[in-house]
Amino acid sequence: MTAEPRDFNHAIQYEPDEMPPYRIAIGLALQYVVLTIAGIVITVAIVVRAAGGADAYLSWASFAALLVSGVTTAVQARRIGRLGAGYVLLMGTSGAFIAASVTALVEGGPGLLASLVIASSLFQFGLSRHLALLRRIITPVVAGTVIMLIAVTIMPILFDLVRQVPEGAPELAAPITSLATLLATLAIVLRASGVMRLWGPVIGIAVGCVVGGLFGIYDVQRVVDAPWFGLPASGWPGFDFGFGAAFWTLLPTFVFVTLIGAIETVGDAVAIQRVSWRTPRATNFEAVQGAVAADGLGNLLSGLIGTVPNTTYSSSISLAEITGVAARRVGVSIGVTFVALAFLPKVAAIVLAIPDPVIAAYALVLIAILFVIGMRVVIQEGIDYRKAAIVGVSFWAGVGFQEGAFFTEYLGPHLAPLLENGMTAGGLVAIILTVLLEFVGARPLRVETTLNVEALPTIRNFLDKFSIRRKWPMEMSDRLLQASEETLLLLLDQAEGDEEGDRRLRLSARKWGNGAELEFVAAGGKGNIEDQIAVLGSHGTAEPQEHELSLRLLQHIATSVRHQKYHGADIVTVHIEGPAWGS
């Protein structure tokens, strides 16, 4: 087995560590902002209008959303301590929170929404710190199923919004305006390519606003009355820390949707790393943890100043891939631009004046695409009958609970409201089934020892016991031991120079096909074993250097090697094919 590095990203002009001229950074920042500002403000508008909120609060929530999006986008790029990924990841209002936020506003107004967002953000900080512990539960199957269920939850809201027009508007205003928006957006999305395709939503909204203006439903007066500079007149809406029944009923939903948002952020943080470097690198999960922590910061700030929760935008990946610029300077420039626009009420007013049918049609396309993205996430690592059962049962359970088909009236006043949300109910079913599959699957054997060469006898005895259970020949036992020895030496080499302390190593072994999966969980170190194996090909047939011997041996023995680096922990997963006659 040979591994040669392949340069997939020839088009990357500026990697994250490089410094493009300010004129390029500012120009790209303006392009990114134009493409995403509508999504940030319109998501807020969908929530507030669907809940029947006042225009005064809508103005404040839009201002706050732009402010938080700017600060957190800059933090994602700049990376402050453990906050931020260190990549260009745009932040904006979260579509996953639409249904939950609407319910909170209806039940208790902006104060209740703020307190729920703050409480759930604390969960996200804890999640980012302990992300490694959930690696077998937050799987692509769970993430993809929940993303598909977001569409099931939000679509009824959009179908109601598409009919909302001012009193006295012509009868055909809603259907024609929404249809014009939909057709214009789809025409660009389906026919255009490259950068032009990214402008599809913006062009669709513009066409819808023109048609809406002909029917007199575009609120021109709102734009005229809005000042060029300043703060919203309504002011900060405050908190509601009464912790009444509505708070405790909705808190599990907010915590669960926060988990879903974190799953989305994990996917975005992994993807942006794949498109930001000229030579592909193994995923740095410290950066992923930083992205989730910055997402938590966005939610905390959103709650503190009273707006809809924040999350990463997947458009970051497309834009970096198309423009070829992944420099952190661009991310900081985008953040500064968002903050500046927050203090320009005229700009927000132009977006907030968009008619509800236009907003609904625009969101319909995005949510429909999100549904398909969820399907892609589910199948990205292949799908067998077990995964198919989890997806199918969880999805339709979510639909059934959303439609009230599963006897929620017998669940009590506290549990029933939680399960009436299809995304929450279906997501919980997916997580429960995944945990059950993990529990009833092949149980791993585990051993814990010190992270040093003196651990080899303990590891040898452990692997002999594992091989005997599998009834494997001595040849397979030797291969497992060889792979473990080389992995241990590589982990020790990674940790060289660190303080010794009482560093521990946990080794797990389980059946993998007709072979074995070995998982090493050790104290954190430097570099990445996957990257080091990938660059071995660059030395050609030259005499290997001493430090490369373990890499070459492991590359020869193992079917695959995956190294996940988290803060304080290295997790190396090694797959080894078993003998053809093995059980």
N, C-alpha and C positions, 0 to 999 in steps of 0.2 A: 504494500500500500504506500503510494507516494502522494505527497501533498505539495503542490506548487502554488504559490500565491498568484492570484489572478486579479488584474486591475479592472474591476467592473465600472469604476466611476471616472473614466477618462475626462468627462465634462466638468469635473469639479475644478473650479478656478481658485477658490479660496477655501482652505480647510479651516476648522474652528480656531486653531491657534494663529492663523495668518491675519494680516492687517490690510484689508482693502482701503483704497483712498476714501476719505470722508464723502466725496461727491458720489461714489458708488454706493457706500453704505446708506447715505441719506436717501438717495434715489430709490434704492431697493426697499428701504423702510416705508417710503410713501406708497410704493406699489403694494406691499404686503398689507398696509393699513387700509387702503382703498378696497382691497379684496375681502377684508374681514370685518370692517367696522359695521357693515350692515348686519352681519350675523350676530355680533355682540349686542347691538342695540335692539334688533328685532326679536331676539330671544327674550329679552326683558319685556318688550312690548307684548309678546304672546302671553307671557305669564300674567302681567298686570291686567291686560284687557280681558283675558279669559276669566280672571277672578273678579272682574267688575271694579277694579281699583280706580282711584282718582287720577286725573292727569297730573296733578301736582306731585303725587308719589312717583308716577312714571318718569317725570323729568328728573327727580332726584335719583331714582334707581338706575337710570341710563347714565347719568353723570358718574355715579359711584362705580358702575360696571366698567366704564372706560378707564377710570382712575386705577382700579384694582388690576385690570388687564395690563395696563402699562407697567405698573410696579412689578408684577409677577413675571411678565415677559422678560423684563430686564434682569430679574433675579435668575430666571432659568438660564439665560445666556451667560451672565457674569459668574454665577455660582459663588455664593457667600457661605463659607463653612460647608455644612451638609445640606444647605438649601440650594436647589437648582441642579440641572443636569449638566450645564456647561455646553449646551447646544442651542441652536435657534429653534425654540419651541414657543409658538404663539399661544397666549393664554386668552380665554374669553369666556363668556357666560355659558353654562353647561346645559345642553339640551336634555340630558338625562334627568335633570331636576325639574323639568317643566311641570309634570303632573303633581309631584310632591309639593312644589312651591305654590302652585295654584290652590291646592287644598289648604296649605298653611295660611295663605292670605284670606281665603274664604272663612276659615275657622277662627282666626285671631288677628288678622291684619299684619302689617309690616313688622310689628314688635315680636309677634310669635315666630314669623319667618326668621328674623335675625337671631333669636335665641336658639332655634333649632339648627341653624347653619353653624353657629359658634360651637355648640355642643358636638355636632358631627365632625367638625374640623379636628377636634382633639383626637378622635378615633383615627383620623387619617395620619396624623403625626405618629401615633403608635404603630400604625400599619407600615409606614415607611421604614421605621426602625427595625421591625421584625418581619420584613418582607420575605426573607429566606425561609421562614417557618411555614409559609403558605404556598410554597412553590408547587406542591402536589395537589392543592385544592383549587387555587386560582389557575385553572388550566384553560387552554384555548376553547375547549368544549363549553365550560361554564361561561367564559367571557363572551363567546359568540352567541350563545343562547340568550344571555341577558341583553346583548345589543339588539338582537332581533325583537325581543319583547319590549324594548323602548318604543319601537314603532307601534306595537299593539296598544301601548298605554297612551301615546300621544295622538294617534290618528283621530280618535273620537273628538278630542279638543279642537283639532284643525277643521274637522267637518262642521263643527258648530261655528267656528270663527269665520268660515268662508261665506256665511250668510249675513254677517254683521255689517250693516251699512247705516249711515245716519238716517234719522227719521225724515221722511219726505223724499228720499232718493228714488230715482226711477226704478221700476220693477226689474229691469234687465241689468242694472248696474253691477250687482254682485256676480251673476254668472258670466257676463261678458268680460268683466275686469279680471276675474280669476282665471278664465280660460285664456285670455290674452297673455297673462303672466306665465301660465303653464306652458303654452305653446312656444313662446319666445325663449323661455329657459331651456326647454327640451331641444329646440332647434339648434341652439349653441352647443349644449352638452353632447348631443348625438352626432352633430356634423363637424364641429370645430375640433382642432387638435392643438397640442402645445399650450402656450400661455393663453391663447384665445379661449380655450375651453374653461379656464379658471374664471373668465369674465362672464360666463353664462348666467349665474345668479344675479349679478349686478345688472346686466342687460335686461334680463327678464323683469326685474323689479322696476327698472326705468320704463319699460314698455307698459307695464301694468299701471304705473303712476300716470303716464300720459293718457291712457284710456280712462283711468279713474278720474282724471282731471276733466275730461270731456263730459263725464256724467256728474261732475260737481262733487265728488266724494273725496278728493285729495284736499287735505286741510291746509290750504295756502296761507290762511290767516295765522296759523300757528308759527309758520316760518317767518312771516312778516313781523310778528310780535316778539319773537325771540331776540334777545340782545346778542351782539357779537362776542362779548366777553362777560365773564362773571360766574356766579354760583346759582344753582336753582333757587327760586324764591321760597319753596316749601321747607327746605332745611332738613336736618337729620331726623328720621322718624322715631328713633329710640328703640329700647328693648322691652320685652315682656318677660320678666323673670318670675311670674306668678306660679310657674310650673303646675298648671292646671291639668285637667284630664286631656285636653287637646294636645298639650306638649308631650305627655307620656304616650299617647296613642300614636302620634306622628313620629316620635323620635326613632323607633326601630326602622321605619321607612327611610328616614333621612340617613341613618347610619348605613343601611343597606345600599342606598343609592350612592353614598360616598364610597362604599366598597366598589361599586360598579364604575364610578368615575376613576377610581384608582386603577382598576383593571384596564380601562381605556388609556390612562396615562402611561401605564407600563408598556402597552403596545406601541404607543407613540414614541416613547423614549428608546425602545429597542429599534424601531424603524428609522428614527432620525440618525442613529449611529451608523446604520448601514449605508446611508446615502451621503454622509458628510465627509468621508475620507476617500482619497484616491485609491489606496490599497485597503481592501476590506479588513476589518479587525473583529476580534471576538467581542461580544456584547459586554460592556462594563456595567455590572449591576450596581456598582456604587453610584454611577450616574443615574441609573433608573431609580434608585432610592432617593437621590437628590431631586429628581423630577416629581416624585410622589410627595415629598416633603414640601416642595414649592407649591404644589397643587393644594396641599393642606394650608399653607400660608395664604393662598388666594381665597380659600373658603373662610378662613378666620377673618381676613380683612373684609370680605364681603359681608359677613355677619356683623362685624363691628360698625360698618358704615351703612348697613341696611340695603343690600341688594341681593340679586340671585347668585348662587354659588358659581365658582370659577372652575375651569378645567383646561387641559391642553387641546389645541386644535390640530386635527390630522392634516389639514392643508399645509402645515409647516413642512411635511415631508415632500409633498408634491412640489411646493415652491422651491425648496432647496435643490431638488433633483432637476427641475427645469432651468433655474437660473444658474446653477453651478456655484452658488455662493453659500457657504455654511459658516462664515466667520462670525464669531461672537460679537464683534463690533456692530454687525447688522442687527442682531437681536437686541442689543442695548438701544440702538437708534430707534427701533420699532417701539420699544417700551416708552422712550422719551416722547415719541410722537403721539402715542395714545394718551399719555398724561396731558400733553399740551391741548389735544382736542377735547379733553374733558372740560376744559375751561372755555370752550367755544360753543355756547348753547345753540347758536345758529346751525352749526353742523349737525348736532344731535336732533334738532327740530326738523331738519330736512328728512331725516330717517323716520322720526316718530310720526310725521304727518302721513306716512304711507297708509293707505286704506287697509282694513282688516282682510278683505278678500285677497289682496295682493300678498300680504304676509302669509296667509294660509296656503296659497298656491306655491309660493316660494318654499315654505317649510315642507310642503308635501313632497316635493322633489328630493330635498335633502334627507328627509326621514326615510323615503323609499330606498334611496341609495344606501343609507345607514343599515337598513334591513339586509341588503345584499352583502354589505361588508361583514355583518355578523355571520352570514352563511360562510363567507370565505374564511373567517377566523376559525370557525368550527372545523373545516376540512383541511386546514393548512398543514396539519401533521398526520393526515390520513384519518380514516374513520372506519371502525369495525362495528360489529353488531352491538357491542356494549355501549360504545359512544353514541351510536344511532338511537339506542333505547333511551339514553339520558336526554339527548336533544329532543327527541319526539315527545316523550312523556312530559318533560319540563315545559316545553313550548306550549303544548295544548293544555297543560294544567294552568299555565299563566293566562291563556285565553279564556279558559273556563271560569277562573276566579274573577277575571276582569268583567265578564258578562254576568256574574252572579249565579252561575249554574251549579255551584258545589256546596249548597246548604250552609252558607256563611252565617245564616241566622242562628245556627246552633253553636256557634263558636264563642259566644260571649261578647260583651261590649268592647273589650280591649283587643282581642285577637282578630275579630271580624274586619275592622277598618284596615288593619295591616294587610290582610290577604285579599282585600277588594282591589288592590293595585296589582295588575297582572305581572308587571316587571318584578315586583317584590316577591309575589307568590311563586312565579315560575323560577326565579333565581334561587329562592330557598330550596325548591325541589331539586334543582340542578346540583346545588352544593351538597344536599343530603345524599343524593344518589352517588355523587362522586366520592364522598367520604365512605359510603357503604361499599363501593367498588374497591376502594383502597383497602378497606378493612377485610373484605372477603377474598381479595386477591392473594397472590403468592406472598407469604409473610417473609420479610427480610430477616436475616440473622444479623446481629449487631455486636460489635465489640468496641470498647473504649480504652484508649491507652495514651501514653505520652507521645508527643510529636518529636521523636528522635530515633536514631538507628537502633537503640536498644529495644524498640517496639517490634522488630522483625520476628523474633521467636513467637510472640503473642499472635501476630498476624498470620504466621505460618500455621500454627495450631488451629486458628479460627478458620482458615481457608481449607485445611484438610477436613475439618468437621463438615463444612459446607459441601465439599465435593463428595464426601461419603454419603451424605443425605441424598444427593442427586444421583448417586451410583455412577459417577464419572470415573474414567480411567485416570491413572497417575499422570498421563500426559496433560490432561486438562487441568488437573490440580497444579502442576508445575507452571502452566501458562498463567493461571490466576496469580500464583505467587510472584512470578516474574513481573507481571504488570503492576502488582501492588508494590513491589520493591522499587521499581523505577518511578512510580508516582510518588512514593514517599520521599525518595531522593530529590525529586523535582520540587516538592513542597518545602523540604528543608532548605534547598537552594534559594527558593523564593523568600523564605523567612530569614535568610542570612543577614546578620547585622541588626536584626530586631532584638529587643530585650528578651532574654530567655523566659523568665517567669515560669509559670506552670502551664505551658501550652499543651493542649489536648488534641487528640485525633480520634474521631469516631468513624469507623469503617462499617458499612452496611453491604450485605450481599444478598441478591435476590435473583430468581429465575428471570431470564430475558430471552424469549423465544426458546431456542434449544441451547442457549448459552447463558451467560451471567451478566448482571449489572453490578458493578462495584461503585459505591459512592463514598468518597472521602470528604469529611467535613473537618476542616482544620483552622487554626488561627490564621488571620490575614497575612498576606505577604505581598511582594512586589511582582509586577509583570503579569502575564497571562500565558498559561501553558498552551492553550489553543493557538495563540498568535505565534508562539515559538515553534510549534510544530509546522505551522503554515509556511514559515520562512525558511525551513530546512532546504526546500527545493532550490533556493537561491544560491546555495553553496555547490550545486551540481554534484559531481562525483569527487570533489576535492576531499582530502583527508579531514574527517570530522574533528572538530575541536573537542577538548575533554568534556566541557559542559554540555555538549550536544549528544553525548553517547546515550544518556537516559532518554532523551527525547526521541532519538532514532529507534531505540529498542521498543519504547512504548508505541511509537508509530507503527512498528512492524507487528507487534502482538495484538493491539487493540483494533476492533472494527471502527470505533469512534471514540473520541475524547471530547468532553465538554467541560469547560472551566467557567464557573460563575463566581465573580468576585463581588462580595458584599462588604459593607463596613464591618470589620472585625471577624470576617469569616471567608474562607475559600471553600467552594464546593466543586469537587472534580468528579464527574461521572464518566466511568470507563465501561464500554460495552465490549464483550469478548464472545466471539462465536464459539459454540460448543461443538463437540464431536458429532459427526453425522449419525452415529448410532446412539447418541445421548438421549435421555428421557426428557 
